[in-house]
């Protein structure tokens, strides 16, 4: 079975951008994306016993296959506290300031946009729980992703022990419970503060205003127009004092769209609503 050509991959990406916002700039095709898409296409070719040309020809009418390929591109590896410097900036600078500006009775609501298997949402919940004043209202985190299998993992709240390799020891001790099989599980108390929702961000951000939005390694999968729409939606969803944090590689994308940048720690940039 021959591999799909670059032209065929580009035609698939064009359809993915049209239907789901997944895309590239012009005819650029980053190596990481090309390899991931090629592997997903080869798997679909084998499963359906189709050549690359036949698979491409069926895409227009096969909505299920288009969704399958979009999901294969978007679901990536994640860990608790991945890129520790960003999380430390939230922990030490952003979150304490949010609590200081609010009465104890007013809960902070945060969004993990494109949360994948949940580690990002749980990390955000840990930092908010840690900073909540004694007797204060419990902070809430909403994690959203378009992948059903990823959300099954997120809701189960059980992870391989290696997923905590970047997590500060005091947070791991407080919020992760070791299991006899070598996995770790989110504590039941923290689990009360997080909910997960299946949602395609191309259809809009969940209604509400959020004091913190973390949306890391999501924009890189989208084409120019989809990036513009999503960034505008995320900024509109922030509270007046809210903060949007994206992956460092995505900071230039958000800057180029005119968002108000703020250095929240040396070398760490976040964005404000206005």
Secondary structure, 3 states (H helix, E strand, C coil): CCCCCHHHHHHHHHHHHHHHCECCCCCCCCHHHHHHHHHHHHHHHHHHCCCHHHHHHHHCCCHHHHHHHHHHHHCCCCCCCCCHHHHHHHHHHHHHHHHHCCCCCCCCEEEEECCCCCHHHHHHHHHHHHHCCCCCCCCEEEEEECCHHHHHHHHHCEEEHHHHCCCCHHHHHHHEEECCCCEEEECHHHHCCEEEEECCHHHCCCCCCEEEEEECCCHHHECHHHHHHHHHHHHHCEEEEEEEEECHHHHHHHHHCCCEEEEEECCEEEEECC
